[in-house]
Amino acid sequence: MTDPAVPDDTIAADTGIKASAADAERRLHPMSWLFVLVAQLKQFIVPLVALLVFGQRADNNGMHELWPLVGVAVLALLSVWQYFTYRYGVLGDRLVVRSGVLHRSLRVIPFARIHNVAVQQSLLHRIFNVAEVRLESAGGQKPEAEMRVLRLDDALALETLVRRRGATPASASAAQAVDAPDVLLELPPAEVIRLGLISNRGLIVVGAAFAGLSQFSPRLLPNLFERWGEALFGYADARAFSIGEYALAGTSLAVALVLLLRALSVALALLQYFGFRLTEQGRRLTVERGLLARWRTSASRRRIQAWTLREGVLHRLFKRRGLEVDTAVAEQPDQQRSLREVAPIATPERCDALIAHLLPQGGWPSLEWQALPPAAWWRLFLPGAWLPPLLAAVLAWRFGAWALLVLLWLPWSAFKARQHARRIAYALGDELVAVREGWWSRHWRFAELDKLQSLDLVRSPVDRRCGTATLWLDTAGAGALAPPLRIRFLPDADAEALYRRLATELARRRLRW
């Protein structure tokens, strides 16, 4: 990891870089205080509103309206203070960041330790032609440096500097020899619209709206539902609707809701992925996307730890897939800033071509898949088989024989387990280990052997009874949203043999991350 922030006099005495860093240091953009103020207001908006509301009840002198203004003034003063006390500069192969006056600190960040560079432009950034830059390293809970804000050309120049000076000598010379980046994937608006139709991003908007309305007025949503029910069923009773008319009304309402959710999904996809462009320059990948706000994220190919290929039902309907990667950077709350989706949507052939280009030694997609024994479907069926009989027994006390309909879930669950077990398989090549799973929604998860950090052979009580085991494989920076990299329900002998083979292979390899 990079050096922690410590008093700059101490670092200067140890490294002798204080004077040189001061000569090369630069300020942030003159309007940076405004963006820092906006970011702080987002964090303190709830306390300021609470101060305004509760202060009005407690203060009878009319001074309650001034306290939020005082809070905003303090935040503005701190923002301006940060602009005058924040400096950054480049010293050889290191970035030097100085901040503070009373508590002075100097942070030294070697370019080789920077794994991800994120350049973000909100609509306000684009108006002032500036950008926010975040430099991240592997395993760090916070960015190594966060600069709010730089001129756009300065931000892009810093990104280029990190790419060239942080690379190995061979890749750095190759990066300097190539001026224009190679475009690996571009998404036209039609593809972004398909992405919106396939995804369920509209549910995010609806969920956020419900949560916001519930916080604003706990009785608002129940009242809306009650009024809607009164209007619908009261009018229906007056007209004496038939069962068919009720079914038609319910179906049309469901269709309208689905269309609304898809429209919201398309709108959100256009906002996030419009102008998506994946480029490669040297050994570094860069993703640009966004309609109003623009995100530009870059990371070295050698920082990629694992890959995930996804295919849902709607993906198969549109003959598309999605390709994601995990990089050696700790999970951040704002995933918009990280390099994760290298192909949000593409044809299966395009995804395979991207993988073959970025992992030429992996042998994708011509891996030899090893399926599980046919009896493995029992291991998927048994864990949930006890719930329907128990639920039917409980409901029978209230609803009688009708509760036995719950038992129909058992044959459906057995059918799903059989279909899922037919899809589960693993492949072990000379440089790659891969797992595939899923029936309704499918995924392929794979990683280079050089990126594996640990192996774990696990046997649950059911495994010991059935004579099976699960082999877990771990890499650095596995995403929380990514499926686990594991080989499930192997017979004990096969699991032991595979574990020994991988352990021997990893012992003679050098970890690359």
C-alpha positions in Angstrom: 0.0 0.0 0.0 1.0 3.6 -0.3 2.5 5.6 2.5 -0.1 6.9 5.0 -0.6 10.6 5.6 1.9 11.8 8.3 3.4 15.2 9.1 5.2 16.5 6.1 8.3 17.5 8.1 8.8 13.9 9.1 8.5 12.6 5.5 10.7 15.4 4.2 13.4 14.4 6.7 13.2 10.8 5.6 12.9 11.2 1.9 14.3 14.6 1.1 11.4 15.4 -1.3 9.8 18.4 0.4 11.6 21.1 -1.5 11.2 19.3 -4.9 7.5 18.7 -4.3 6.9 22.3 -3.4 8.5 23.3 -6.7 6.3 21.0 -8.8 3.1 21.5 -6.8 -0.1 22.8 -8.4 -3.5 24.0 -7.1 -6.9 22.7 -7.8 -9.2 24.5 -10.2 -10.3 27.9 -8.8 -13.9 26.7 -8.7 -13.1 23.6 -6.8 -14.5 25.1 -3.6 -18.0 25.2 -5.1 -17.9 21.4 -5.9 -16.6 20.6 -2.4 -19.4 22.7 -1.0 -22.0 20.9 -3.0 -20.6 17.5 -1.9 -20.7 18.6 1.7 -24.2 19.9 1.4 -25.3 16.5 0.2 -23.9 15.0 3.4 -25.3 17.6 5.8 -28.7 18.3 4.1 -30.6 16.2 6.6 -29.1 17.9 9.7 -29.6 21.3 8.1 -33.3 20.6 7.3 -33.8 19.2 10.8 -32.2 22.3 12.3 -34.6 24.4 10.3 -37.7 22.4 11.2 -37.1 21.8 14.9 -35.5 25.2 15.4 -38.7 26.8 14.2 -40.6 25.0 17.0 -38.1 25.9 19.7 -37.3 29.4 18.7 -40.0 32.1 19.0 -37.8 35.0 18.1 -37.7 34.2 14.4 -33.9 33.4 14.5 -34.4 29.8 13.5 -34.1 30.6 9.8 -30.6 32.0 10.3 -29.1 28.8 11.8 -29.1 26.8 8.5 -27.6 29.8 6.8 -24.8 29.8 9.4 -24.2 26.1 8.8 -24.0 26.7 5.0 -21.6 29.6 5.6 -19.3 27.4 7.7 -19.3 24.7 5.0 -18.5 27.3 2.4 -15.6 28.6 4.5 -14.2 25.0 4.9 -14.5 24.5 1.2 -12.5 27.7 0.4 -10.0 26.7 3.1 -9.5 23.3 1.4 -8.8 25.0 -1.9 -6.0 27.2 -0.4 -4.4 24.4 1.5 -4.5 21.6 -1.0 -1.6 21.0 -3.4 -0.5 18.2 -5.6 2.6 17.6 -7.7 4.5 15.0 -9.7 7.9 14.0 -8.5 9.5 11.3 -10.7 7.4 8.2 -10.5 5.3 9.5 -7.6 2.4 11.8 -6.9 2.8 14.1 -4.0 -0.3 15.5 -2.2 0.0 18.2 0.5 -2.9 19.4 2.6 -3.7 21.3 5.8 -2.1 24.2 7.6 -2.6 23.5 11.3 -2.5 19.8 10.8 -0.1 19.5 7.8 0.3 16.3 5.9 2.2 15.0 2.9 1.0 11.9 1.0 3.4 10.1 -1.4 1.7 7.8 -3.9 3.9 5.7 -6.3 2.3 5.5 -9.7 3.0 1.8 -9.8 0.6 1.3 -6.8 -2.4 3.0 -8.5 -4.7 0.4 -9.9 -7.6 2.4 -11.0 -8.1 6.0 -12.2 -11.7 7.4 -12.3 -12.5 10.7 -13.9 -16.1 11.8 -13.3 -18.0 14.7 -14.8 -21.5 15.6 -13.5 -23.6 18.1 -15.4 -22.2 20.9 -13.3 -18.6 19.7 -14.0 -19.4 19.7 -17.7 -20.7 23.3 -17.5 -17.4 24.5 -16.0 -15.3 22.0 -18.1 -13.7 20.4 -15.1 -13.6 16.9 -13.7 -13.2 15.0 -10.4 -10.3 12.5 -10.2 -10.0 9.5 -7.9 -6.9 7.4 -7.7 -7.4 3.9 -6.1 -5.2 1.1 -5.1 -5.8 -2.6 -4.3 -7.4 -3.2 -0.9 -7.7 0.4 0.1 -11.0 1.3 1.8 -10.7 4.9 0.6 -9.2 6.4 -2.6 -5.4 7.1 -2.4 -6.2 10.6 -3.6 -9.4 12.4 -4.5 -9.1 15.7 -6.3 -12.2 18.0 -6.5 -11.8 19.4 -9.0 -9.3 19.8 -11.9 -9.5 21.3 -15.3 -10.6 18.6 -17.7 -7.3 18.7 -19.7 -5.3 18.5 -16.4 -7.4 15.5 -15.3 -6.9 13.6 -18.6 -3.2 14.5 -18.5 -2.9 13.1 -15.0 -4.6 9.9 -16.2 -2.2 9.6 -19.1 0.8 10.2 -16.7 -0.4 7.4 -14.3 -0.8 5.1 -17.3 2.7 5.6 -18.6 4.7 6.0 -15.4 2.8 3.3 -13.5 3.4 0.6 -16.2 6.3 -1.8 -16.4 9.1 -0.7 -18.7 8.0 -2.9 -21.6 4.4 -1.9 -21.4 5.3 1.7 -20.9 7.4 1.8 -24.0 4.5 0.2 -25.9 2.0 2.7 -24.5 4.2 5.6 -25.6 4.5 4.1 -29.1 0.7 4.0 -29.5 -0.8 7.4 -29.5 -4.4 6.6 -30.4 -6.3 4.1 -28.3 -7.8 1.1 -30.0 -11.6 0.9 -29.7 -12.7 -2.5 -28.5 -16.4 -1.9 -28.1 -18.9 0.9 -28.8 -22.6 0.8 -27.9 -24.9 2.7 -30.3 -28.2 4.1 -28.9 -30.1 1.1 -30.2 -27.9 -1.3 -28.1 -28.3 0.9 -25.0 -32.1 0.8 -25.5 -31.9 -3.0 -25.6 -29.9 -3.0 -22.4 -32.7 -1.0 -20.8 -35.3 -3.4 -22.0 -33.3 -6.4 -20.7 -32.4 -5.0 -17.3 -34.7 -4.3 -14.4 -33.3 -0.8 -13.6 -36.8 0.6 -13.6 -37.4 -1.2 -10.3 -34.6 0.9 -8.8 -36.4 4.1 -9.6 -39.8 2.7 -8.4 -38.2 1.4 -5.2 -36.4 4.8 -4.5 -39.7 6.6 -5.2 -41.6 4.4 -2.7 -38.9 4.8 -0.1 -38.9 8.6 -0.5 -42.6 8.9 -0.3 -42.8 6.7 2.7 -40.2 8.9 4.5 -42.1 12.1 3.5 -45.5 10.8 4.7 -46.0 7.3 6.2 -49.7 7.4 5.3 -49.3 8.8 1.8 -48.9 5.5 0.0 -51.7 3.7 1.9 -54.0 6.6 1.2 -53.2 6.5 -2.5 -53.9 2.8 -2.6 -57.1 3.2 -0.7 -58.4 5.9 -3.0 -57.4 3.9 -6.1 -59.2 0.9 -4.7 -62.4 2.9 -3.9 -62.4 4.5 -7.3 -61.8 1.2 -9.2 -64.1 -1.2 -7.2 -66.8 1.3 -6.5 -67.1 2.1 -10.2 -67.0 -1.6 -10.9 -69.8 -2.4 -8.5 -71.9 0.3 -10.1 -71.4 -1.1 -13.5 -71.7 -4.8 -12.3 -68.5 -5.9 -14.1 -68.2 -9.5 -15.1 -65.3 -11.8 -14.2 -63.9 -11.4 -17.7 -64.0 -7.6 -17.4 -62.2 -7.8 -14.0 -59.6 -10.1 -15.6 -59.2 -7.7 -18.5 -58.8 -4.7 -16.2 -56.2 -6.5 -14.1 -54.3 -7.7 -17.1 -54.3 -4.2 -18.7 -53.1 -2.7 -15.4 -50.2 -5.3 -15.2 -49.2 -4.6 -18.8 -49.2 -0.8 -18.1 -47.0 -1.4 -15.0 -44.6 -3.5 -17.0 -44.4 -1.0 -19.8 -43.8 1.8 -17.2 -41.0 -0.2 -15.6 -39.4 -0.9 -19.0 -39.6 2.8 -20.0 -37.9 3.8 -16.7 -35.2 1.1 -17.3 -34.6 2.4 -20.8 -34.3 6.0 -19.5 -31.9 5.0 -16.8 -29.8 2.9 -19.2 -29.6 5.9 -21.5 -28.5 8.2 -18.6 -25.8 5.7 -17.5 -24.5 4.0 -20.7 -25.1 6.5 -23.5 -22.0 6.8 -25.5 -20.4 3.7 -24.0 -16.9 3.2 -25.3 -14.3 0.6 -24.3 -10.8 1.4 -25.5 -7.3 -0.1 -25.0 -4.1 1.8 -25.0 -1.0 -0.3 -24.3 -2.0 -2.5 -21.5 -4.7 -0.2 -20.0 -8.4 -0.4 -20.5 -10.6 2.7 -20.4 -14.4 3.0 -20.2 -16.3 6.2 -21.0 -20.1 6.5 -20.6 -23.0 8.7 -19.5 -25.5 11.1 -21.1 -25.7 14.0 -18.7 -22.9 13.0 -16.2 -19.9 11.4 -17.8 -17.7 8.7 -16.2 -14.2 7.8 -17.4 -12.6 4.9 -15.7 -9.3 3.2 -16.5 -7.4 0.3 -15.1 -4.5 -1.9 -16.2 -5.3 -5.3 -17.7 -3.1 -7.0 -15.2 -5.2 -5.7 -12.4 -8.2 -7.7 -13.6 -8.7 -10.6 -11.2 -11.8 -12.5 -12.4 -14.4 -12.4 -15.2 -18.1 -12.9 -15.2 -20.2 -13.6 -18.3 -24.0 -13.2 -17.7 -27.0 -14.3 -19.7 -30.6 -14.0 -18.4 -33.9 -15.0 -20.1 -34.3 -11.6 -21.8 -30.6 -11.8 -22.9 -31.3 -15.0 -24.7 -34.4 -13.5 -26.3 -32.4 -10.6 -27.7 -29.3 -12.9 -28.3 -27.1 -10.8 -26.0 -24.8 -11.2 -23.0 -23.0 -9.1 -20.5 -19.3 -9.2 -19.5 -18.0 -7.9 -16.2 -14.6 -7.9 -14.5 -13.3 -7.7 -10.9 -10.3 -5.5 -10.4 -7.9 -5.5 -7.4 -9.6 -2.5 -5.8 -11.7 -2.5 -2.7 -15.5 -2.3 -3.2 -16.7 1.3 -3.2 -20.2 2.5 -2.3 -20.4 4.3 -5.7 -19.9 1.6 -8.3 -20.2 4.1 -11.1 -16.6 5.0 -10.5 -15.1 1.5 -10.8 -14.2 -0.4 -13.9 -16.6 -3.3 -13.7 -18.7 -3.6 -16.9 -16.5 -4.0 -20.0 -19.4 -5.0 -22.1 -22.8 -4.2 -20.5 -24.5 -5.7 -23.6 -23.1 -7.5 -26.6 -23.7 -10.5 -28.8 -22.2 -13.8 -27.6 -19.7 -13.8 -30.4 -18.6 -10.2 -29.5 -18.2 -11.2 -25.8 -16.1 -14.3 -26.8 -14.0 -12.1 -29.1 -13.3 -9.6 -26.3 -12.3 -12.4 -23.9 -10.1 -14.0 -26.5 -8.4 -10.6 -27.1 -7.9 -9.7 -23.5 -7.0 -13.3 -22.4 -5.2 -14.7 -25.4 -3.5 -17.4 -23.4 -6.8 -18.5 -21.7 -8.1 -20.7 -24.6 -11.6 -19.2 -24.3 -14.1 -20.3 -25.6 -12.7 -23.7 -26.5 -12.3 -25.0 -23.0 -13.2 -28.6 -22.2 -16.1 -28.6 -19.7 -16.5 -31.3 -17.1 -20.1 -31.9 -16.1 -21.2 -33.1 -12.7 -22.6 -36.6 -12.1 -26.3 -36.9 -12.9 -27.2 -37.5 -9.3 -25.9 -34.0 -8.3 -29.4 -32.6 -8.7 -30.3 -34.1 -5.4 -27.8 -31.7 -3.7 -29.7 -28.8 -5.2 -33.1 -30.2 -4.4 -32.7 -31.4 -0.8 -31.9 -28.1 1.0 -35.3 -26.6 0.2 -37.4 -29.8 0.1 -38.4 -29.6 3.7 -40.1 -26.2 3.5 -43.2 -27.0 1.3 -44.4 -29.9 3.5 -43.9 -27.8 6.7 -45.7 -24.8 5.2 -48.5 -27.1 3.9 -48.9 -28.5 7.4 -49.1 -25.1 9.0 -51.6 -23.7 6.4 -53.8 -26.8 6.6 -54.9 -25.8 10.1 -56.3 -22.6 8.7 -57.4 -23.4 5.1 -57.9 -27.2 5.2 -57.2 -29.4 2.1 -56.5 -26.3 -0.1 -53.2 -26.0 1.7 -52.0 -29.2 0.0 -51.6 -27.1 -3.2 -48.4 -25.8 -1.7 -46.9 -29.3 -2.3 -47.0 -28.6 -6.0 -43.8 -26.7 -5.4 -41.9 -29.9 -4.9 -42.1 -31.2 -8.5 -41.4 -27.8 -9.8 -38.4 -27.5 -7.5 -37.2 -30.9 -8.6 -37.5 -29.9 -12.2 -35.5 -26.7 -11.6 -32.8 -28.7 -9.7 -32.5 -31.2 -12.6 -32.2 -28.4 -15.2 -29.6 -26.5 -13.1 -27.5 -29.6 -12.4 -27.4 -30.3 -16.2 -25.8 -26.8 -16.6 -23.2 -26.9 -13.8 -19.8 -27.7 -15.1 -16.1 -26.6 -14.6 -13.1 -26.4 -16.9 -9.4 -26.3 -16.1 -7.0 -25.2 -18.8 -3.3 -24.5 -18.8 -3.9 -20.8 -17.7 -7.6 -20.6 -16.8 -10.1 -22.1 -14.4 -13.8 -21.6 -15.2 -17.2 -22.5 -13.8 -20.6 -22.2 -15.3 -23.9 -22.4 -13.5 -27.6 -21.4 -13.8 -30.6 -22.5 -15.8 -33.1 -19.7 -15.9 -30.4 -17.1 -15.4 -26.9 -18.3 -16.4 -23.4 -17.1 -15.7 -19.8 -18.1 -16.5 -17.2 -17.2 -13.9 -13.5 -17.7 -14.6 -10.0 -16.4 -13.6 -6.4 -16.9 -14.5 -4.5 -19.4 -12.4 -1.9 -16.7 -11.7 -4.6 -14.6 -10.0 -5.8 -17.3 -7.5 -4.8 -16.5 -4.0 -6.3 -19.4 -2.0 -8.1 -22.7 -2.3 -10.6 -24.1 0.2 -12.1 -27.6 0.1 -15.4 -27.5 2.1 -17.7 -30.3 3.2 -21.0 -29.6 4.9 -22.9 -32.2 6.9 -25.0 -33.0 3.8 -21.8 -33.2 1.7 -20.4 -35.8 4.2 -23.6 -37.8 4.0 -23.7 -37.7 0.1 -19.9 -38.1 -0.4 -19.5 -34.7 -2.1 -17.4 -31.5 -1.6 -17.2 -28.0 -2.8 -13.9 -26.3 -3.9 -13.8 -22.5 -3.3 -11.3 -20.4 -5.3 -10.4 -16.9 -4.1 -9.0 -13.9 -6.0 -8.2 -10.3 -4.9 -11.0 -7.8 -5.2 -13.9 -10.1 -5.8 -17.0 -7.9 -6.2 -20.0 -8.2 -3.8 -22.4 -8.5 -6.8 -20.3 -11.1 -8.6 -21.2 -14.8 -8.2 -18.7 -16.9 -6.2 -15.9 -18.8 -8.0 -16.6 -22.3 -6.8 -16.9 -25.8 -8.1 -19.8 -27.5 -6.3 -20.9 -31.0 -5.5 -17.9 -32.8 -6.8 -17.4 -36.5 -5.6 -14.9 -36.6 -2.8 -12.2 -38.4 -4.9 -12.6 -35.9 -7.8 -12.5 -32.9 -5.4 -9.4 -34.2 -3.6 -7.6 -34.8 -6.9 -8.6 -31.4 -8.3 -7.5 -29.7 -5.1 -4.1 -31.3 -5.2 -3.6 -30.5 -8.9 -4.5 -26.8 -8.4 -2.4 -26.6 -5.2 0.6 -28.0 -7.0 0.1 -25.6 -9.9 -0.3 -22.5 -7.7 2.8 -23.4 -5.6 5.0 -23.2 -8.7 3.5 -20.0 -10.0 4.1 -16.4 -9.1 1.0 -14.5 -8.0 0.2 -11.6 -10.4 -2.1 -8.9 -9.2 
